[in-house]
Amino acid sequence: MTLVLLLLVLLAVGAVAAVATGRIGGGMAPATSTRPFRGLPEGPVRAADVDAVRFSLGLRGYRMDEVDAVLDRLREEIRERDEELAAWRSAED
């Protein structure tokens, strides 16, 4: 009886070690959230739109793909506004 229990414990430890090292597939599914992602709305971005952005939480913080998408959008909006402002300033001169 003791030998059977010892073999079962060794088998369980080996299985956990194999999963932890990636030798056995499966693993955990990608992190999900119960809270919906609220990104930037379509059209020009206003300060209130940035205040309303909410990111889903992942295992180690915010989901990087959502944060990257918002930052990309903000970068493009700021670039367009900078170009428009520079054009207006050069037209005044």
Secondary structure, 3 states (H helix, E strand, C coil): CHHHHHHHHHHHHHHHHHHHHCCCCCCCCCCCCCCCCECCCCCCCCHHHHHCCECCEECCEECHHHHHHHHHHHHHHHHHHHHHHHHHHHHHC
